[in-house]
Amino acid sequence: MTDLFEAEVTTTTSLDLRRLQRQSRRANRRKWTLLLVAVGLVVVAIAGSIAKNYVDTTFSTTTSVAADYEDAGQGVVRVIINPGDTGPTIATTLYEAGVVASREAFLAAAREDSDSAGIQPGYYLLQREMKATYALTALLDPSNKELRKVTIPEGLTLGAYFQRIAEATETSVEDVQAVAEDTEALGLPEEAGGNLEGWLFPSTYPFNPGVTPLKALQTMVQETINQLDAQGVAPADRQKILTVASLVEKEAKLAEDRPMIAGVIYNRLDKDMKLEFDSTVKYVAPGEAGSVYTTEEERATDSPYNTYLYKDLPPGPIAGPGAASIAAAVSPAAHNYLFFVTVNLITGETAYAETFPEHQVNIQKLHQWEQDNAAATG
């Protein structure tokens, strides 16, 4: 009986074990089925999202609008456009300076305006929060450039140049003079012999803020070279032409007198005559301010610039000649005159003579005019 009992127990336990195994297998199948269904749903969802995005991107008719301001802006900001800056670079500069609301808005405005290719390098004064089209228009307007202008009239000497350059560069006259001493750094040609006088072309120069005396002087020297080259002056003749032109600049009162006086200069040089120009004496002995005459004492000044004492041209220019005087020195009027004198100090009328007696008659005309106009001339 014991064996039977034991056999019965063994049988029942085996049946239960098989039942449990079947249940476990069914549970596992249901679990994997649910997992696979869940994974499938996720895959379908992802695929649907990708498809939707593709359709939206490919076929959508709506476009994004770049951020942009509506008004002309407010306040003032300096913007620097460097040489070689591209459109995207300029757009970034404007955005980072707070001028435009986005790079895209400015680039869109630039694409619509063919003139945008004409934006020049420089320092610009713009406003913050500008509509992109307004910012573009401002960059195309030269009046919005921040400049340091140096204006030099014709006929001035180095001292006047140094003063104006010092003002524009916010330095001292002494600082400019110190820079001017290194003529090689300025680009002064060898034919000038180290003499800067006459080699700074008189004009109006627009410089960017922060310009240095060296840059200003280099620019003026180079402009003189450009002017001489434009007149076809050979390097070996530059100093002579500038010297003659400077005399013309100081002596001529009217435009038509420039080539005439240049002709007188060359005629006297050809005859080995002294020039006897008061302007050269005044370069070394200024005398009374505003006086058009030299005194006997001033004419006795021992200097190679004194053309009453020494023949030939002075050693170099006595002022900065303009383009018209340079042209006169290159192409003087053809005549036989050896003398000239201004006979009307208001109109600048000048009389010419071939002989000294004729010249004396013209001088009397000047004296008579002075007597008649003593009150007017003070």
RAKA-V586412 format. One record per residue. N is the residue number from 1. RES is the residue in one small letter. BURIAL is 1 if it has 24 or more other ideal C-beta (glycine too) atoms within 12 Angstrom, else 0. Layout:
n=N res=RES burial=BURIAL
n=N res=RES burial=BURIAL
//
This chain:
n=1 res=m burial=0
n=2 res=t burial=0
n=3 res=d burial=0
n=4 res=l burial=0
n=5 res=f burial=0
n=6 res=e burial=0
n=7 res=a burial=0
n=8 res=e burial=0
n=9 res=v burial=0
n=10 res=t burial=0
n=11 res=t burial=0
n=12 res=t burial=0
n=13 res=t burial=0
n=14 res=s burial=0
n=15 res=l burial=0
n=16 res=d burial=0
n=17 res=l burial=0
n=18 res=r burial=0
n=19 res=r burial=0
n=20 res=l burial=0
n=21 res=q burial=0
n=22 res=r burial=0
n=23 res=q burial=0
n=24 res=s burial=0
n=25 res=r burial=0
n=26 res=r burial=0
n=27 res=a burial=0
n=28 res=n burial=0
n=29 res=r burial=0
n=30 res=r burial=0
n=31 res=k burial=0
n=32 res=w burial=0
n=33 res=t burial=0
n=34 res=l burial=0
n=35 res=l burial=0
n=36 res=l burial=0
n=37 res=v burial=0
n=38 res=a burial=0
n=39 res=v burial=0
n=40 res=g burial=0
n=41 res=l burial=0
n=42 res=v burial=0
n=43 res=v burial=0
n=44 res=v burial=0
n=45 res=a burial=0
n=46 res=i burial=0
n=47 res=a burial=0
n=48 res=g burial=0
n=49 res=s burial=0
n=50 res=i burial=0
n=51 res=a burial=0
n=52 res=k burial=0
n=53 res=n burial=0
n=54 res=y burial=0
n=55 res=v burial=0
n=56 res=d burial=0
n=57 res=t burial=0
n=58 res=t burial=0
n=59 res=f burial=0
n=60 res=s burial=0
n=61 res=t burial=0
n=62 res=t burial=0
n=63 res=t burial=0
n=64 res=s burial=0
n=65 res=v burial=0
n=66 res=a burial=0
n=67 res=a burial=0
n=68 res=d burial=1
n=69 res=y burial=1
n=70 res=e burial=0
n=71 res=d burial=0
n=72 res=a burial=0
n=73 res=g burial=1
n=74 res=q burial=0
n=75 res=g burial=0
n=76 res=v burial=0
n=77 res=v burial=1
n=78 res=r burial=1
n=79 res=v burial=1
n=80 res=i burial=1
n=81 res=i burial=1
n=82 res=n burial=0
n=83 res=p burial=0
n=84 res=g burial=0
n=85 res=d burial=0
n=86 res=t burial=0
n=87 res=g burial=1
n=88 res=p burial=0
n=89 res=t burial=0
n=90 res=i burial=1
n=91 res=a burial=1
n=92 res=t burial=0
n=93 res=t burial=1
n=94 res=l burial=1
n=95 res=y burial=1
n=96 res=e burial=0
n=97 res=a burial=1
n=98 res=g burial=0
n=99 res=v burial=1
n=100 res=v burial=1
n=101 res=a burial=1
n=102 res=s burial=1
n=103 res=r burial=1
n=104 res=e burial=1
n=105 res=a burial=1
n=106 res=f burial=1
n=107 res=l burial=1
n=108 res=a burial=1
n=109 res=a burial=1
n=110 res=a burial=1
n=111 res=r burial=0
n=112 res=e burial=0
n=113 res=d burial=0
n=114 res=s burial=0
n=115 res=d burial=0
n=116 res=s burial=1
n=117 res=a burial=0
n=118 res=g burial=0
n=119 res=i burial=1
n=120 res=q burial=1
n=121 res=p burial=0
n=122 res=g burial=1
n=123 res=y burial=1
n=124 res=y burial=1
n=125 res=l burial=1
n=126 res=l burial=1
n=127 res=q burial=1
n=128 res=r burial=1
n=129 res=e burial=1
n=130 res=m burial=1
n=131 res=k burial=1
n=132 res=a burial=1
n=133 res=t burial=1
n=134 res=y burial=1
n=135 res=a burial=1
n=136 res=l burial=1
n=137 res=t burial=1
n=138 res=a burial=1
n=139 res=l burial=1
n=140 res=l burial=1
n=141 res=d burial=0
n=142 res=p burial=0
n=143 res=s burial=0
n=144 res=n burial=1
n=145 res=k burial=1
n=146 res=e burial=1
n=147 res=l burial=0
n=148 res=r burial=1
n=149 res=k burial=0
n=150 res=v burial=1
n=151 res=t burial=0
n=152 res=i burial=1
n=153 res=p burial=0
n=154 res=e burial=1
n=155 res=g burial=1
n=156 res=l burial=1
n=157 res=t burial=1
n=158 res=l burial=1
n=159 res=g burial=0
n=160 res=a burial=1
n=161 res=y burial=1
n=162 res=f burial=1
n=163 res=q burial=1
n=164 res=r burial=1
n=165 res=i burial=1
n=166 res=a burial=1
n=167 res=e burial=1
n=168 res=a burial=1
n=169 res=t burial=1
n=170 res=e burial=0
n=171 res=t burial=1
n=172 res=s burial=0
n=173 res=v burial=0
n=174 res=e burial=0
n=175 res=d burial=0
n=176 res=v burial=1
n=177 res=q burial=0
n=178 res=a burial=0
n=179 res=v burial=1
n=180 res=a burial=1
n=181 res=e burial=0
n=182 res=d burial=0
n=183 res=t burial=1
n=184 res=e burial=0
n=185 res=a burial=0
n=186 res=l burial=1
n=187 res=g burial=1
n=188 res=l burial=1
n=189 res=p burial=1
n=190 res=e burial=0
n=191 res=e burial=1
n=192 res=a burial=1
n=193 res=g burial=0
n=194 res=g burial=0
n=195 res=n burial=1
n=196 res=l burial=1
n=197 res=e burial=1
n=198 res=g burial=1
n=199 res=w burial=1
n=200 res=l burial=1
n=201 res=f burial=1
n=202 res=p burial=1
n=203 res=s burial=1
n=204 res=t burial=0
n=205 res=y burial=1
n=206 res=p burial=0
n=207 res=f burial=1
n=208 res=n burial=1
n=209 res=p burial=0
n=210 res=g burial=0
n=211 res=v burial=1
n=212 res=t burial=1
n=213 res=p burial=1
n=214 res=l burial=1
n=215 res=k burial=1
n=216 res=a burial=1
n=217 res=l burial=1
n=218 res=q burial=1
n=219 res=t burial=1
n=220 res=m burial=1
n=221 res=v burial=1
n=222 res=q burial=0
n=223 res=e burial=1
n=224 res=t burial=1
n=225 res=i burial=1
n=226 res=n burial=0
n=227 res=q burial=1
n=228 res=l burial=1
n=229 res=d burial=0
n=230 res=a burial=0
n=231 res=q burial=1
n=232 res=g burial=0
n=233 res=v burial=1
n=234 res=a burial=0
n=235 res=p burial=0
n=236 res=a burial=0
n=237 res=d burial=0
n=238 res=r burial=1
n=239 res=q burial=1
n=240 res=k burial=1
n=241 res=i burial=1
n=242 res=l burial=1
n=243 res=t burial=1
n=244 res=v burial=1
n=245 res=a burial=1
n=246 res=s burial=1
n=247 res=l burial=1
n=248 res=v burial=1
n=249 res=e burial=1
n=250 res=k burial=1
n=251 res=e burial=1
n=252 res=a burial=1
n=253 res=k burial=1
n=254 res=l burial=0
n=255 res=a burial=0
n=256 res=e burial=0
n=257 res=d burial=1
n=258 res=r burial=1
n=259 res=p burial=1
n=260 res=m burial=1
n=261 res=i burial=1
n=262 res=a burial=1
n=263 res=g burial=1
n=264 res=v burial=1
n=265 res=i burial=1
n=266 res=y burial=1
n=267 res=n burial=1
n=268 res=r burial=1
n=269 res=l burial=1
n=270 res=d burial=0
n=271 res=k burial=0
n=272 res=d burial=0
n=273 res=m burial=0
n=274 res=k burial=0
n=275 res=l burial=1
n=276 res=e burial=1
n=277 res=f burial=1
n=278 res=d burial=1
n=279 res=s burial=1
n=280 res=t burial=1
n=281 res=v burial=1
n=282 res=k burial=1
n=283 res=y burial=1
n=284 res=v burial=1
n=285 res=a burial=1
n=286 res=p burial=0
n=287 res=g burial=0
n=288 res=e burial=0
n=289 res=a burial=0
n=290 res=g burial=0
n=291 res=s burial=0
n=292 res=v burial=0
n=293 res=y burial=0
n=294 res=t burial=1
n=295 res=t burial=0
n=296 res=e burial=0
n=297 res=e burial=0
n=298 res=e burial=1
n=299 res=r burial=1
n=300 res=a burial=0
n=301 res=t burial=1
n=302 res=d burial=0
n=303 res=s burial=0
n=304 res=p burial=0
n=305 res=y burial=1
n=306 res=n burial=1
n=307 res=t burial=1
n=308 res=y burial=1
n=309 res=l burial=1
n=310 res=y burial=0
n=311 res=k burial=0
n=312 res=d burial=1
n=313 res=l burial=1
n=314 res=p burial=1
n=315 res=p burial=1
n=316 res=g burial=1
n=317 res=p burial=1
n=318 res=i burial=1
n=319 res=a burial=1
n=320 res=g burial=1
n=321 res=p burial=1
n=322 res=g burial=1
n=323 res=a burial=1
n=324 res=a burial=1
n=325 res=s burial=1
n=326 res=i burial=1
n=327 res=a burial=1
n=328 res=a burial=1
n=329 res=a burial=1
n=330 res=v burial=1
n=331 res=s burial=0
n=332 res=p burial=1
n=333 res=a burial=1
n=334 res=a burial=0
n=335 res=h burial=0
n=336 res=n burial=0
n=337 res=y burial=1
n=338 res=l burial=1
n=339 res=f burial=1
n=340 res=f burial=1
n=341 res=v burial=1
n=342 res=t burial=1
n=343 res=v burial=1
n=344 res=n burial=0
n=345 res=l burial=1
n=346 res=i burial=0
n=347 res=t burial=0
n=348 res=g burial=0
n=349 res=e burial=0
n=350 res=t burial=1
n=351 res=a burial=1
n=352 res=y burial=1
n=353 res=a burial=1
n=354 res=e burial=0
n=355 res=t burial=0
n=356 res=f burial=0
n=357 res=p burial=0
n=358 res=e burial=0
n=359 res=h burial=1
n=360 res=q burial=0
n=361 res=v burial=0
n=362 res=n burial=1
n=363 res=i burial=0
n=364 res=q burial=0
n=365 res=k burial=0
n=366 res=l burial=1
n=367 res=h burial=0
n=368 res=q burial=0
n=369 res=w burial=1
n=370 res=e burial=0
n=371 res=q burial=0
n=372 res=d burial=0
n=373 res=n burial=0
n=374 res=a burial=0
n=375 res=a burial=0
n=376 res=a burial=0
n=377 res=t burial=0
n=378 res=g burial=0
//
